[in-house]
Amino acid sequence: MKTDYHAIIVGAGPAGSTAAILLASAGWSVALIEKQTFPRRKVCGACIGASNLPLLTALGIGGTFHKLAGPELRKVAVYCGDRVVAAPLPAVPNARHPWGRALGRESFDTLLLDRAREQGVMVLQPWSMRAIHGSAGAFRCSIEARPTARRAELRAPVVIMANGSWDTGPGGTRHAAMRSRDLFAFKANFSGSQLAPGLLPVISFAGGYGGLVIAENGQLTLAGCIRRDALRACRAAAPGQTAGEAFER
């Protein structure tokens, strides 16, 4: 295994893979470390704003994204109890693609990671960062293969931590304020939806929020989160009932 690089990137989500693609295209040697296997599902609304679409083209995945993604998102509707407020989404002026679209993370993340490989990035997956030693200009990173526990050490003058704000591993940035929120996130996908193409419903309720969108293959994605204290209160108010039964009541 090659051990010396210009940059080591931890995390192959959108931020990490984007950084890897741009650095590799500029001639850098890059190692990209990702602890999960792809494709992976993420609790994510899947929407990509129109202002970000030119970046996807610059990264070399714009054409594939537009073939796979759901319909253009031209209208938003906010639901709160029996109240609904709807409005057209503004188009990005002077843009080839004026409205955002949706693509599930299992597809989107894989597109970016495959592009990074095409650019010559060394992708180590599934590997985990175990420790970081040294300082800027002379980092030494201890990594471990999953699940074999094989160890290796990589060296680079630059390390980019793109492993997410909730990661508690080496270099992770999770902090007490995030833990105290204690959110429960959920996501479900449905086929045969009757949601109007181009509509982006946002749902507001006590202790949480959610949203729906049509992504690839006409698939409807429902994603949201709720505070655990609010979830406990809902369960106490309807003991032994499913969420659907409690809603009907």
C-alpha positions as CSV (number, residue, x, y, z in Angstrom):
1,M,0.0,0.0,0.0
2,K,1.2,3.5,-0.8
3,T,1.8,5.4,2.4
4,D,2.8,9.0,1.4
5,Y,0.3,11.5,-0.1
6,H,-0.2,15.2,-0.5
7,A,-3.5,15.0,1.4
8,I,-5.4,12.5,3.5
9,I,-9.2,13.0,3.7
10,V,-11.4,11.3,6.3
11,G,-15.0,10.8,5.2
12,A,-16.3,10.1,1.7
13,G,-19.5,12.0,2.0
14,P,-20.2,15.0,-0.3
15,A,-17.6,17.2,1.4
16,G,-14.9,14.6,1.5
17,S,-15.4,13.3,-2.0
18,T,-15.7,16.8,-3.5
19,A,-12.4,17.9,-1.8
20,A,-10.7,14.7,-3.1
21,I,-11.9,15.3,-6.7
22,L,-10.8,18.9,-6.7
23,L,-7.4,18.2,-5.2
24,A,-6.7,15.2,-7.5
25,S,-7.7,17.2,-10.5
26,A,-5.1,19.8,-9.5
27,G,-2.4,17.1,-9.5
28,W,-2.4,16.2,-5.8
29,S,-2.0,12.6,-4.6
30,V,-5.0,11.9,-2.3
31,A,-6.0,9.1,0.1
32,L,-9.7,9.1,1.0
33,I,-10.7,7.1,4.1
34,E,-14.3,5.9,4.6
35,K,-15.5,3.6,7.3
36,Q,-18.8,2.6,5.7
37,T,-19.4,0.5,2.6
38,F,-21.3,2.2,-0.3
39,P,-24.1,2.5,-1.3
40,R,-25.3,3.5,2.1
41,R,-28.6,5.0,3.2
42,K,-28.6,8.3,5.1
43,V,-31.5,10.1,6.9
44,C,-31.4,13.0,4.6
45,G,-34.0,15.0,2.6
46,A,-32.0,14.3,-0.6
47,C,-32.6,17.8,-2.1
48,I,-29.8,19.5,-4.0
49,G,-30.3,23.3,-4.4
50,A,-30.2,24.8,-7.8
51,S,-27.2,27.0,-6.9
52,N,-25.2,23.8,-6.3
53,L,-25.8,22.2,-9.7
54,P,-23.0,24.0,-11.5
55,L,-20.6,22.6,-9.0
56,L,-21.8,19.0,-9.9
57,T,-21.0,19.8,-13.5
58,A,-17.5,21.1,-12.6
59,L,-16.9,17.9,-10.6
60,G,-17.8,15.8,-13.6
61,I,-21.1,14.2,-12.4
62,G,-23.6,16.8,-13.6
63,G,-24.8,14.8,-16.6
64,T,-25.3,11.6,-14.6
65,F,-27.0,13.5,-11.8
66,H,-29.6,15.0,-14.2
67,K,-30.4,11.6,-15.7
68,L,-31.0,10.1,-12.2
69,A,-32.5,12.9,-10.1
70,G,-36.2,13.5,-9.5
71,P,-38.3,16.3,-11.1
72,E,-37.4,20.0,-10.8
73,L,-38.6,21.4,-7.5
74,R,-40.8,24.4,-8.4
75,K,-43.1,24.7,-5.4
76,V,-42.9,24.5,-1.6
77,A,-45.8,23.9,0.8
78,V,-45.5,24.1,4.6
79,Y,-47.9,22.0,6.6
80,C,-48.6,22.7,10.3
81,G,-51.7,20.9,11.6
82,D,-54.6,21.9,9.4
83,R,-52.8,24.9,8.0
84,V,-51.0,24.9,4.7
85,V,-49.0,27.7,3.1
86,A,-47.8,27.2,-0.4
87,A,-45.6,29.3,-2.7
88,P,-43.6,28.9,-5.9
89,L,-39.9,28.4,-5.4
90,P,-37.9,31.1,-7.1
91,A,-35.8,30.1,-10.1
92,V,-32.0,30.8,-10.1
93,P,-31.6,33.5,-12.7
94,N,-29.4,33.0,-15.7
95,A,-28.9,29.3,-14.9
96,R,-29.0,26.3,-17.1
97,H,-30.8,24.4,-14.4
98,P,-32.9,27.0,-12.5
99,W,-34.5,24.7,-9.9
100,G,-33.2,22.1,-7.5
101,R,-33.8,18.4,-7.7
102,A,-33.6,15.4,-5.4
103,L,-31.3,12.3,-5.4
104,G,-31.0,9.9,-2.6
105,R,-27.7,9.8,-0.7
106,E,-27.2,6.2,-1.6
107,S,-26.9,7.3,-5.2
108,F,-25.4,10.7,-4.8
109,D,-22.6,9.7,-2.5
110,T,-21.7,6.8,-4.7
111,L,-21.6,9.1,-7.8
112,L,-19.1,11.4,-6.1
113,L,-16.9,8.6,-4.8
114,D,-16.8,6.8,-8.2
115,R,-15.7,10.1,-9.7
116,A,-13.0,10.5,-7.1
117,R,-11.6,7.0,-8.1
118,E,-11.7,8.1,-11.7
119,Q,-9.5,11.1,-10.9
120,G,-6.9,8.8,-9.3
121,V,-7.9,9.1,-5.6
122,M,-6.8,6.1,-3.5
123,V,-10.1,5.1,-1.8
124,L,-9.6,3.1,1.4
125,Q,-13.0,1.6,2.2
126,P,-14.1,0.4,4.7
127,W,-11.2,1.7,6.8
128,S,-11.4,3.8,10.0
129,M,-9.1,6.6,11.3
130,R,-7.7,5.4,14.6
131,A,-5.3,8.1,15.5
132,I,-3.6,11.3,14.1
133,H,-0.1,12.3,15.2
134,G,2.2,15.1,14.2
135,S,1.2,18.5,13.0
136,A,0.5,20.5,9.8
137,G,3.2,19.6,7.3
138,A,4.0,16.2,8.8
139,F,0.9,14.3,9.8
140,R,0.9,10.6,10.5
141,C,-2.4,8.8,10.5
142,S,-3.1,5.3,11.9
143,I,-5.9,3.6,10.0
144,E,-7.6,0.3,10.5
145,A,-9.4,-2.0,7.9
146,R,-12.9,-3.1,8.8
147,P,-13.6,-5.9,9.8
148,T,-10.2,-7.4,9.6
149,A,-8.5,-4.9,12.0
150,R,-5.5,-4.7,9.7
151,R,-3.5,-1.6,10.5
152,A,-1.5,0.8,8.4
153,E,0.1,4.3,8.7
154,L,-0.3,7.0,6.1
155,R,1.7,10.3,6.0
156,A,0.7,13.6,4.5
157,P,1.3,17.3,5.1
158,V,-2.4,18.0,4.9
159,V,-5.3,16.2,6.6
160,I,-8.9,17.1,5.9
161,M,-11.5,16.0,8.5
162,A,-14.8,15.6,6.5
163,N,-16.2,12.9,8.8
164,G,-19.2,14.9,10.0
165,S,-20.1,16.9,13.1
166,W,-21.5,13.8,14.9
167,D,-18.4,11.7,14.6
168,T,-16.8,10.9,17.9
169,G,-13.6,9.4,16.5
170,P,-10.2,11.0,16.1
171,G,-10.7,14.6,14.9
172,G,-14.5,14.3,15.4
173,T,-16.3,17.6,16.3
174,R,-19.3,16.3,18.1
175,H,-19.9,18.4,21.3
176,A,-22.2,18.6,24.3
177,A,-24.8,21.0,22.7
178,M,-25.4,18.4,20.0
179,R,-25.9,15.6,22.5
180,S,-28.3,17.5,24.6
181,R,-30.7,17.9,21.7
182,D,-31.1,14.1,21.5
183,L,-32.9,13.9,18.2
184,F,-34.5,10.7,16.7
185,A,-34.3,10.8,12.9
186,F,-36.3,8.7,10.5
187,K,-36.6,8.0,6.8
188,A,-38.9,5.9,4.6
189,N,-39.3,5.4,0.9
190,F,-42.5,4.7,-1.0
191,S,-43.4,3.8,-4.6
192,G,-46.7,4.7,-6.3
193,S,-46.8,8.1,-4.8
194,Q,-49.5,10.6,-5.8
195,L,-47.4,13.6,-4.8
196,A,-47.5,16.2,-7.5
197,P,-44.1,16.3,-9.4
198,G,-42.1,19.4,-8.5
199,L,-43.9,19.9,-5.1
200,L,-41.7,20.0,-1.9
201,P,-43.9,19.6,1.2
202,V,-42.4,20.6,4.6
203,I,-44.1,19.3,7.7
204,S,-43.9,21.1,11.0
205,F,-45.1,19.5,14.3
206,A,-44.5,19.8,18.0
207,G,-40.9,18.8,18.7
208,G,-39.8,18.1,15.2
209,Y,-40.1,18.6,11.4
210,G,-40.0,16.6,8.2
211,G,-40.3,16.8,4.5
212,L,-41.3,14.8,1.4
213,V,-39.8,14.8,-2.1
214,I,-39.8,12.7,-5.2
215,A,-36.2,11.5,-6.0
216,E,-34.8,8.9,-8.5
217,N,-37.1,6.4,-10.2
218,G,-40.2,8.3,-9.0
219,Q,-39.5,7.2,-5.5
220,L,-41.0,9.3,-2.6
221,T,-38.8,10.0,0.3
222,L,-40.1,11.0,3.7
223,A,-37.4,12.2,6.1
224,G,-37.6,14.0,9.4
225,C,-36.6,14.1,13.0
226,I,-38.2,14.6,16.4
227,R,-36.8,15.3,19.9
228,R,-36.8,12.2,22.1
229,D,-38.7,14.0,24.9
230,A,-41.5,14.9,22.4
231,L,-41.4,11.3,21.1
232,R,-41.8,10.0,24.7
233,A,-44.7,12.4,25.3
234,C,-46.5,11.1,22.1
235,R,-46.0,7.5,23.2
236,A,-47.3,8.3,26.7
237,A,-50.4,9.9,25.2
238,A,-51.2,6.8,23.1
239,P,-49.7,3.8,24.9
240,G,-49.5,0.6,22.9
241,Q,-50.6,2.3,19.6
242,T,-48.7,2.7,16.4
243,A,-48.0,6.1,15.0
244,G,-50.7,5.5,12.4
245,E,-53.3,4.5,14.9
246,A,-52.5,7.5,17.1
247,F,-52.8,9.9,14.2
248,E,-56.2,8.5,13.2
249,R,-57.4,9.0,16.7
